[in-house]
């Protein structure tokens, strides 16, 4: 085990749920070598996060590591089975030699303490140093993760050493809510590396981040791993991200490792149907299929008489391609109609208060935006967080009030309507939000949630008619109507998003805004929801604005794309032309940041690693 830092043997983790033992991790084995990155990939519920928690000794109650061994060997020491350590002894390893970056930094950091306090607390837990030394150490770690500029850069920026020190200390005094998602993730990485761990576990560290921020976080993790000679376990549901960072890959399904090998082997010649399905789910930038393949197209699963899962491989046909001439013809036909929605010089600002509480000026989230959307069209709206795309989408529905400009929907100026007129118009305009769990009332049954728009807008339907409409819509989005009396927490993330789609369709609208509606879903569930949205558009003659930071998803869904940056539209064109011939450097950066998992990208990364 000289080069092996972690050796997991026949690990099994069980949860007691409703009197039954559920195997979340079912007899898995793998090894992690020094300086290596192991990617663990799979859908939600596959057991990948529970595996990492078992390594850290953090399996929550009522979970139990029922069998197996986890051998850890630091440099120059004898291997030790972490499962045999008493809790007090395990505490010396956790956070010191074994560190973890959790998925959601905002829920991992305490909102009432500054990031400086939380960083120094973690450092002093494992190192006997003073508060002052711990703060200096915290600053050095924040500089290493590039949240604070280097001393040389700061000396060029400020005229005195006092100003340099004040700038460093000011970052430590900030609270979590004062930082962006990417900055918070850097704080979590700084906290994880503060004690120079042998193993860093990153559990979905880039989920829901912009592709550009995601790319910088992946670069940062690679750089830290190589400079510190750390070993890393990188957990994700996206094989494209694994291709950007991993050396070895373990594919998990239903608590088991179904495929294990080098990243080149997994991507060039995947053996298991589940792996092939995960690779096919991600929208391709190079092709334009009519629909996306899903995991179910590659395999069927049934229970044997002994209660074991039996997987049968399937060989799906590739979906037909949409050629460029058909795309051009569709655009011409769409634009021959009068626009359903016209936006003219729209400006949305948020007041910036002056010294005495008066409005000094405005921060322009949307600054002079104009465009049109045609009936039956999907208009993609893409850009990084903070570019104004979500604010624009909500302003179209008057959920945010504009400062100036107009929004003409179906020949009515939305910005001039109020009261009953605005309520009537909103029957035709709906929105699907990013987080399905926060979009649904946890105390309301899903059948009632789907029926609620019919009740609010008083369409003269009886309770029986409303229930029939809700049952039809739930069935149409792929859910069993018999589950109408269940609550949101009883459904998975993908199922909750389907409920939100059914709710948006309740009033039979003409226009739906999809605001990052698939960004936090597994790639396999994402493919199902994207296919569903396309099917519903054809059936109900819907018009979409599809908002996302992922250009590959937007390209698959959209007829045309608007690229937003700093409140303005910087580029517009057909989805195909935006990808093939981007005019703006900002658009090219967005495209280049998308993790594709192509053999060329894998080889390029390996060549860069060899040179470095």
C-alpha angles and dihedrals in degrees: 000000000000094000095028116096098175129025116182114192126192094328116190125182121184134189124203105224124171091340094310130106111232117196104222090172115026116197102309127171132190142144133226120203128205113280091007130123119218114197115209109195134180144112125286108290094027092115100249097123092043088054091056092046090052090054090051093045091242103119103147124232128295085033121099135187095229099180145350140069133264110197116194124188121185119200111290096002137103118264116262131195105236092201091064095054119105113241094255091052092045088056089067091060098039110086091007112059093003116047133175137201110205126216101248112042095188091061092042094056123067108244094210096058129067118248088244092059092048094047095049091046090057092047096049091048089071104022128058098226136125126265090253093051091047091054090051089049090049091052090050090052092049088051090050091055088045096241088121119038120246120269091254092053092046092050089054091048099046130046099220139037089237091062090048091054092045090053092052093047091047091062091053090053094057122107123228093254089060092064132073124243093262092048091049090052089053089053089053091050091049089051092048095051095040093101096039097248125205091219127034117194114200111193109197091319095170102041112136092003121129113267091245093050089044090054092051092049091051090049090049094050092048091049093049092047093052097043095045096034089231124163116231138202108201115194121196144137092226118085089193090065091046089057089057097056116010132094096187127026131207115191113205128200126172092346096311134100102239097177133019130178148099118318090246092053095047094050099037098043114010111187105189119073090226091058091048089051093051091050092050096048096072114089111249122231091207099052136045108209121183089236139001124254116237135202090263089063090061102043146012123215129206137166118250123219088264092056095253123134115250115201119201118193121230130196108220123197115243110258115252117268125239106229123219094249091056090049091051092047092050091051091051091050093048094050093050087073126079110265117264090206130025123184116194124193093323117189125185119181137177117214119249109209122228130217096286097040095267122130105266097179142320133267103223109221090171114026120188099325121176130174143128134232121205127214112275093013129126111216113195119214113195136175144110125291110284095028091113102251097124092044089051092050093050093045090058087062093041091245083126119036117233124226093217143342131064140266113206113195119179090342094308124110104234092194091063098047125097141166117003094358092058091045091053092049092050089064086073096044122061138166135213109206128216100247111051094189095058090042092063126064104243090213094054124084113239093243090056090046091056092045095047096086089053090052095046095048093045099223091175094251123145122233090260092052091047091050091049090051092048091047091050093049094047090050090047092055091049103263128124110251088213087075093064091111094058126100127242094255089063092066134071123247093261092048091049090052089053089052089053090051091051090050092051089053095049095097093041094242127194096218133039129183112210104201109195086315095163103029097104097040128103111264091247093051089042090057091051093050093047091051089048093052090052092049092049091049091057094044099044098030091240129178117214139197102198113200120195144135091222110088093193091060092043091049092053093049104037140079092194132013132213115199113208128198127170095348096310136095105244099176138014135179145108115320090245095050094046090058099039099039111020110181099193125067089222090061091047090053091051091052094045091051095060110107104230103170091220118160089242092057092047092051092046091053091049092050090051090050092051092050092049 
